[in-house]
Amino acid sequence: MKKSTSIHRFSNSTSSLLRALAGGLLAISTLLICLDRAAGATTAFFDDFSGPTLSSDWQASLPTMNQENRFFGPRPATYVGAPLYSFQTLGGSSVIRMTETNSALTRRGWSTTTSFSASSFHYEVRFNTLVQSAATSIDSFIEIGLLDPSNPGRYDLVAPFEGGNATDPQFVTGSSIDNSYTAVTLPYQNNTWYRLVLDAPSGGNIRASVQSDTGIELMGRTFGHGAGAFSSGFELILSQAMGEPTSPQPQDVAVDYALLIVPEPNGIALVMLGAVLWAGSQKRSKAKSNR
Ligand SMILES: [Ca+2]
């Protein structure tokens, strides 16, 4: 009898130990998952433009928005619908090629059908300049932006601008929210990949930039507001805008992808949740072993 009691005690303490170990492992794996999420980010939107048709994530809908350049801007550019486009492969990347002839002060393009809400985010569009010249493409041959779905009079825009029939390249930004528009000189190489970026750091203001294909900022401007200015969320804009040539002119660009990254929601809170779960499992193990 004594022997069996001792065995019973042994198996009891062994199962308590195993329970404690299992609880600990569960807590550790929970913590690791939480830490991974805290350090990571979520892809909230991604279009690789692989065709053969345009994703229904995009809608041919934009308001009249100002077009900035250092000669005439900012002046309102009328939305005239989607540009002509086709899906191609360029340098091994699937691209949407937007090739259109546009009149002065018009804009073509899309907004996303979804609006996004985030306290910080990174919107990036990779594009290739192809050949910018009077004969092939001028002015803002590509443009990206953010649009307030609750008030189309509120938007941010950033774009290259091949002014003077592609002899005076500029980096232009516009924000109706700040009522601020800027244009500075920035040369672009033909047949070269770049990235247009709108980056909203947590607690900071949105920075508009054009970056090299390796992510080095070539020119940037920080707006006077952060992501919080879009309290009703924001739609992504992908467009082309024409300045004020005296006759309709071509615009041409190849776009590899559009990407919106949002940090994992409440990463810190998840870590804290992990810690609470771990403490809870310790408590449970202790209670069980005390039985
Ligand atoms: Ca692509």
Residues whose N, C-alpha, C, O or C-beta is under 5 A from the ligand:
A	BS01	CA	D48 F49 S93 S94 V95 D256 Y257
